[in-house]
Amino acid sequence: MNKTFLEVKKILKDAQIDEAEAKARIIVREVGHLKFEDMLLDKDVENKEEVLNFAKKLALSGEPLQYMLGYSYFMGEKFIVTPDTLIPREETEFLVRCAIDKIRNLKTAPNVLEIGTGSGCIACMIAKNLPDIEVLGVDISTNALQVALENAQKLDLIRKVIFRKSDVFSSIRDGEKFDLIVSNPPYIKKDDYLKLDKTVLNFEPKSALLAGEDGLEFYIKIINEAKKYLKPSGFIAFECAQGQADDICGLFEQRGFEVCDVICDMAGIKRVVCAGVKKGVQL
Ligand SMILES: C[S@@+](CC[C@H](N)C(=O)[O-])C[C@H]1O[C@@H](n2cnc3c(N)ncnc32)[C@H](O)[C@@H]1O
């Protein structure tokens, strides 16, 4: 291991930063501009002072590494993130893959609504993986939408992805109908919010995380209103927290939807629930 890596790791460990080793590796690679193969060959950085100063700043502030870098990786792409946007999580890839599977074989070019787009990572990765598609990403936060737009521009997706400010469906016009509504909404229940890891609690936007007493308020709101905005064979796909999938399945069933997929993440947690409108149910 190169010398700078060992020093960075020590700085982070001494400050009791979580996952010090993994973070040290990222800092040395990203701030030290090393390629993956440079790391394997133990090549050292040429800007050691800059790398150590970055590590010291992180150790002092406890800020998420991704906010300090100004970006995060999601499904192999680099996304700008700021304190106005949630940092994309690895498990969200399951939601994106489920969404793509549901609309991949449609005969006409599909259109998708993403509610709570944040950095735009879900909207962009759905659009990037399907040739003919239109994705509308909405969010209540104007600052997050600005970041999402920059990400879509950087990924050359502005012909396929558009963004709009909306409180859930408030800006969706009558007659706008989608093949798929996808959302990773805020889903942390009130009692769990203060128990979140300090890095999340102190730095990530509360409005992206907290969802009332039981964590289900966005699912209820979306399921209750979705039929107005879905095409007859449309789907809804949600990401959810551990322990929420069965409640969400129940909500779907009660409101005329048929659950078609419940997908577990790498830890075996039911993470994605997808449902379609039941045949014969009036839209
Ligand atoms: C859990 S984050 C998901 C961000 C991003 N889609 C991702 O998966 O990384 C939830 C998002 O919902 C947005 N949000 C919160 N309340 C909202 C509302 N009433 N209407 C629309 N979006 C909302 C937040 O601003 C945040 O960007």
The ligand as an ORCA input file, in Angstrom:
! r2SCAN-3c Opt
* xyz 0 1
  C     -34.876      9.220     -0.726
  S     -34.599     10.638     -1.724
  C     -34.337      9.878     -3.302
  C     -33.409     10.651     -4.190
  C     -32.983      9.884     -5.454
  N     -34.128      9.524     -6.263
  C     -32.194      8.637     -5.092
  O     -32.774      7.541     -5.157
  O     -31.014      8.755     -4.723
  C     -36.239     11.297     -1.793
  C     -36.420     12.547     -2.647
  O     -37.787     12.944     -2.552
  C     -37.860     14.352     -2.543
  N     -39.127     14.761     -1.941
  C     -39.424     14.925     -0.623
  N     -40.704     15.319     -0.474
  C     -41.225     15.404     -1.722
  C     -42.505     15.767     -2.238
  N     -43.508     16.117     -1.409
  N     -42.692     15.755     -3.569
  C     -41.697     15.411     -4.417
  N     -40.458     15.059     -3.992
  C     -40.235     15.052     -2.668
  C     -36.631     14.787     -1.766
  O     -36.304     16.129     -2.059
  C     -35.588     13.758     -2.245
  O     -34.889     14.255     -3.346
*
